[in-house]
Amino acid sequence: MDYGILYSRDATCSAPQLVGYVDASHADDRDTYRSTSGYILHFGGPVSWYSKLNPITTTSTPASEYTAMYFAVLQISHLRALLGEIAFVDDEPTVLYVDNSTAIGACQQLDGSSKKLRHIMIKTRFVQESESSGQTRSTKIDGKINHSDFLTKPNPGPIFEQHRRKACIVSLMEVFPDAPPLASIASADEPRETKEEMSDDESDTDDNKDSCGDEQDGF
C-alpha cells in the first residue's frame, strides 16, 4: 500500500510535543460483550497506538473510556520517562483528549467515590494520580474530531479518511507526487530477479550436463 506516516513540525499535523487521543467502543464484541480500547499518541506524528479488546468486561460507557485512558496514561508514563532520558524536558502535562465527560470528571475524584468505576478502581486510581501529579491532563474533545475513533469501531469512508489524515497517515503520492507507486516498483523488480535466478539455474544445468558428458567420455 502506498501509505506512510508523516512526521512534521507543521501545525496541520502535530507539534513536537507529546499529546494523546483516546477512545473506547462499549460492549461491541457480541460474544464476550467486552469493549475495545484505542489510543494514539503523537510527537510530531504518531509514535504509539493501541487497539485491542479489553481483558475485562466493563458495565458502562464511562468505565470503558476510563479503561482506555488507563492504557494510554500507562504508555504516556513510559514515553515521558524515555524523553527525559534523552534530555527532552517537558514540564507541561501531556494533554489527553477524551470524548466522555463522565470519565474526565472522575479524574478529579481522588476520594475514589465514583460508584460507576469501583470495579476498575486500581486503574481509576492510577489515572487520578497521573492527573494530580501534573503528568497528564484530560481534556474534552468532540467525538467527531477524536481521531482515535477509527481504532475502536468501523467508520464511514469520509469519516475514516478524515481521521486518517488527522493521524498523519498520508498517501506517499500526496507527499511525493512525482514518485512512481511502490507497487509498480515492486512489480518492475520482480521479473528482473526472476530472470537472473532462471539464468543461474540454466548455467547450473549446463554445468551438470557437461560434467555428465565428461564422465561418459571417460568410459
Phi, psi and omega per residue, in radians:
M1 nan 2.482 -3.086
D2 -1.569 0.961 3.116
Y3 -2.255 2.614 3.103
G4 -2.662 3.070 3.130
I5 -1.694 2.272 -3.139
L6 -1.724 2.088 3.057
Y7 -1.808 2.142 -2.991
S8 -2.672 2.713 2.989
R9 -1.563 -0.029 -3.100
D10 -1.143 2.408 -3.097
A11 -1.178 -0.251 3.129
T12 -1.236 -0.328 3.064
C13 -1.891 -1.737 -3.087
S14 -2.484 2.392 3.072
A15 -1.199 2.762 3.138
P16 -1.270 1.114 3.116
Q17 -2.546 2.412 -3.086
L18 -1.180 2.193 3.134
V19 -2.549 2.593 -3.058
G20 -2.295 2.690 3.034
Y21 -2.233 2.359 -3.076
V22 -2.364 2.570 -3.133
D23 -2.693 2.820 3.071
A24 -2.531 2.610 3.067
S25 -2.012 1.910 -2.959
H26 -1.287 2.196 3.011
A27 0.903 0.731 -3.083
D28 -1.486 -0.210 3.087
D29 -1.511 2.034 -3.019
R30 -1.346 -0.180 3.084
D31 -1.561 -0.761 -3.076
T32 -1.925 -0.222 -3.056
Y33 1.016 0.483 3.016
R34 -1.518 2.790 -3.090
S35 -1.704 2.807 3.079
T36 -1.838 2.224 3.092
S37 -1.783 2.545 3.099
G38 -2.620 2.520 3.007
Y39 -2.599 2.788 3.027
I40 -2.463 2.244 -3.109
L41 -1.953 2.313 -3.086
H42 -1.933 2.510 2.931
F43 -2.569 1.369 -2.984
G44 1.283 0.274 -3.025
G45 2.541 2.840 -3.107
P46 -1.158 2.204 3.125
V47 -2.014 -0.269 3.114
S48 -2.714 2.396 3.113
W49 -2.578 2.795 -2.988
Y50 -2.653 2.380 3.047
S51 -2.656 1.901 -3.014
K52 -2.747 2.602 3.055
L53 -1.210 2.351 -3.101
N54 -1.109 2.542 3.122
P55 -1.302 -0.210 3.122
I56 -2.235 2.814 3.080
T57 -1.607 2.168 3.111
T58 -1.775 2.529 -2.970
T59 -1.725 0.053 3.126
S60 -2.665 2.819 3.099
T61 -1.107 -0.776 3.090
P62 -1.033 -0.665 3.117
A63 -1.131 -0.655 3.084
S64 -1.120 -0.776 3.127
E65 -1.117 -0.686 -3.099
Y66 -1.211 -0.617 3.054
T67 -1.086 -0.743 3.090
A68 -1.114 -0.658 3.112
M69 -1.110 -0.668 3.129
Y70 -1.039 -0.831 3.141
F71 -1.083 -0.691 -3.141
A72 -1.180 -0.780 -3.123
V73 -1.134 -0.646 3.102
L74 -1.046 -0.779 3.127
Q75 -1.224 -0.622 3.089
I76 -1.070 -0.695 3.116
S77 -1.042 -0.757 3.129
H78 -1.135 -0.766 -3.087
L79 -1.189 -0.678 3.105
R80 -1.132 -0.657 3.085
A81 -1.138 -0.711 3.109
L82 -1.111 -0.772 3.128
L83 -1.112 -0.612 3.084
G84 -1.145 -0.612 3.132
E85 -1.186 -0.467 3.125
I86 -1.757 0.395 3.018
A87 1.163 0.456 3.008
F88 -1.723 1.738 -3.048
V89 -1.687 2.156 3.094
D90 -2.246 1.868 -3.110
D91 -1.381 -0.256 -3.140
E92 -1.405 2.559 3.092
P93 -1.174 2.596 3.066
T94 -1.311 2.135 -3.126
V95 -1.331 2.260 3.122
L96 -2.079 1.952 -3.094
Y97 -1.476 2.207 -3.095
V98 -2.298 2.494 -3.110
D99 -1.807 0.363 3.129
N100 -2.194 1.989 -3.061
S101 -1.161 -0.634 -3.119
T102 -1.126 -0.720 3.125
A103 -1.140 -0.682 3.113
I104 -1.157 -0.737 -3.131
G105 -1.089 -0.570 -3.140
A106 -1.160 -0.354 3.105
C107 -1.091 -0.430 -3.085
Q108 -1.568 -0.152 -3.057
Q109 -1.591 1.328 -3.080
L110 -1.255 -0.178 3.089
D111 -1.431 -0.066 3.091
G112 1.193 0.563 -3.026
S113 -1.646 0.047 -3.102
S114 -1.259 1.942 -3.082
K115 -1.159 -0.558 -3.083
K116 -1.201 -0.333 -3.000
L117 -2.041 0.193 -3.052
R118 -1.124 -0.539 -3.095
H119 -1.344 -0.097 3.022
I120 -2.222 0.687 -2.967
M121 -1.092 -0.601 -3.136
I122 -1.118 -0.802 3.092
K123 -1.110 -0.690 3.118
T124 -1.045 -0.818 -3.105
R125 -1.122 -0.649 3.135
F126 -1.063 -0.788 3.139
V127 -1.183 -0.712 3.135
Q128 -1.053 -0.753 -3.141
E129 -1.168 -0.603 3.081
S130 -1.126 -0.671 3.111
E131 -1.205 -0.798 -3.070
S132 -1.202 -0.477 3.135
S133 -1.446 -0.123 -3.138
G134 1.469 0.213 3.122
Q135 -1.347 -0.680 3.107
T136 -2.302 2.814 3.059
R137 -2.473 1.944 -3.131
S138 -1.345 2.337 -3.066
T139 -2.311 2.395 -3.130
K140 -1.252 2.417 3.087
I141 -2.422 2.547 3.084
D142 -1.139 2.339 -3.122
G143 -1.022 -0.437 -3.124
K144 -1.218 -0.415 -3.131
I145 -2.004 0.212 3.057
N146 -1.470 1.736 -2.973
H147 -1.438 0.215 2.882
S148 -1.531 -0.060 -3.105
D149 -1.050 -0.619 -3.089
F150 -1.308 -0.068 3.069
L151 -1.562 -0.155 -3.045
T152 -2.090 -0.245 -3.087
K153 -2.782 2.730 3.073
P154 -1.144 2.473 3.103
N155 -2.099 2.579 2.987
P156 -1.040 2.695 -3.057
G157 -0.818 -0.952 -3.114
P158 -1.092 -0.670 3.122
I159 -1.180 -0.718 3.112
F160 -1.064 -0.766 3.125
E161 -1.095 -0.655 3.107
Q162 -1.110 -0.814 3.135
H163 -1.151 -0.649 3.137
R164 -1.060 -0.792 -3.128
R165 -1.177 -0.699 3.123
K166 -1.140 -0.498 3.101
A167 -1.445 0.118 3.117
C168 1.108 0.493 3.012
I169 -1.682 1.911 -2.969
V170 -2.144 2.726 3.005
S171 -1.286 2.360 3.137
L172 -1.103 -0.451 3.111
M173 -1.206 -0.453 3.083
E174 -1.253 -0.604 -3.109
V175 -1.507 -0.717 -3.128
F176 -2.141 1.362 -3.036
P177 -1.112 -0.408 -3.097
D178 -1.607 -0.102 -3.103
A179 -1.415 2.508 3.092
P180 -1.237 2.642 3.103
P181 -1.040 2.591 -3.137
L182 -1.077 -0.610 -3.114
A183 -1.103 -0.675 -3.135
S184 -1.228 -0.589 3.094
I185 -1.151 -0.764 -3.138
A186 -1.116 -0.727 -3.123
S187 -1.221 -0.523 3.118
A188 -1.262 -0.580 -3.135
D189 -1.338 -0.566 -3.029
E190 -1.075 -0.852 3.135
P191 -1.075 -0.604 -3.128
R192 -1.129 -0.732 3.107
E193 -1.163 -0.663 -3.128
T194 -1.130 -0.725 3.126
K195 -1.119 -0.718 3.127
E196 -1.097 -0.740 3.128
E197 -1.121 -0.697 -3.136
M198 -1.143 -0.704 -3.133
S199 -1.140 -0.653 3.094
D200 -1.129 -0.737 3.133
D201 -1.116 -0.698 -3.131
E202 -1.145 -0.698 3.127
S203 -1.151 -0.662 3.085
D204 -1.106 -0.677 3.129
T205 -1.144 -0.740 3.113
D206 -1.094 -0.703 3.115
D207 -1.098 -0.688 3.127
N208 -1.135 -0.687 3.124
K209 -1.119 -0.748 -3.141
D210 -1.093 -0.729 -3.133
S211 -1.151 -0.656 3.102
C212 -1.146 -0.687 3.133
G213 -1.137 -0.679 3.113
D214 -1.096 -0.698 3.141
E215 -1.149 -0.708 3.126
Q216 -1.134 -0.647 3.122
D217 -1.129 -0.569 -3.139
G218 -1.135 -0.576 3.110
F219 -1.245 nan nan
